[in-house]
Amino acid sequence: MAEMIAVIKQELMPYELKKGECIVVDYNDNGRLGLIMCCPRCGETSASKDQKHTFNRETFSYTPSIIHDVELGGCGYHGYLTNGIFTDV
């Protein structure tokens, strides 16, 4: 997988996400946005393990890079979501 267009959902959970779909979340109602995403590689749902990541609603970008951490049960995917497109590192 080199690139995949992200689909940003507005619905709240429960919602069965498909590969590349995301739900925008507000961390503690402080205005900083994060994502619950369905990994574009393995299809498992995950979220950031910390609050260092930020989603920009205007550009549909998530920074810094996304790592689907193997230690947390992920597949090891490492990539970026920039302008609505997942790109592998």
N, C-alpha and C positions, 0 to 999 in steps of 0.2 A: 504494500500500500504506500504510494508516494504522496497522494493528495486525496482529500475527501471533503466535500462541502458539508459544513455543519448545519444542522437544523436546530434552531433555538425555539424551544417550547415555552409557552406562557402558563401552561397548566401546572398546578401543584401536584405533588405525589398523592395517592399512588398513580403512577403512570408507567406503563411498560415502555422503556426507551429502546430504540433500535440503534445499531452502530452509527456513531456520528451525531446522535441527537443529544441535546443538552437542555437543562432547566436552569434558569438564572435564579440565584438565591442572594438574599441580603444578609450578610454576616451581622448578627445581633442588631438588626435594624439601625445600623450606623451609616447606611448609604454606600458602603463598600460592597461591590457585587462579586460573587463567586459563581461557580458552576457545579452542578451535579451532571456528570456526563456518562455516556455509554461509550466505552473505549472504541475508537475506530479500528483497532486491530482485533481484539478478542471478543468484543461485544458485552463485556461485563460493566455494570454500573459502578461508578466510584466518584469520590469528591476529594478535594485537596485535604491532606492531613494537617495542614497548617493554614494560617490566614495571611500568608505572604502573597498569594495569588490574587489578582484583580481582573475582573471582566469589564471591558469597556463597551457599553451598549451602543455607542455611536459607531465604532469601527468593527464591532463583533470580534474583538480580539481579547485574548487571555494571556496575561503575563505573570511571572516568567514562564518558561517552557513547562509542558505537562509531562510528568513521569508517572506511569501506572506501575507503582512500586511493587516489585516481586516480594519484598519482605511483608507487604500488607495484603498479599494474595493476588496481586496484579500480574500482567503478562510481561512487564518490562518495557512496554511501549514508551518511546520518548519522542516528543514532537511539539509543534506549536499550533495554536489556533490564531490565525491572523487574517483579518478581513473576511471572517466566516469560513475559512478553509483550514482543515487540519493538514499539516505537512510534517513528514518524518524528519528527524534530525539526521 
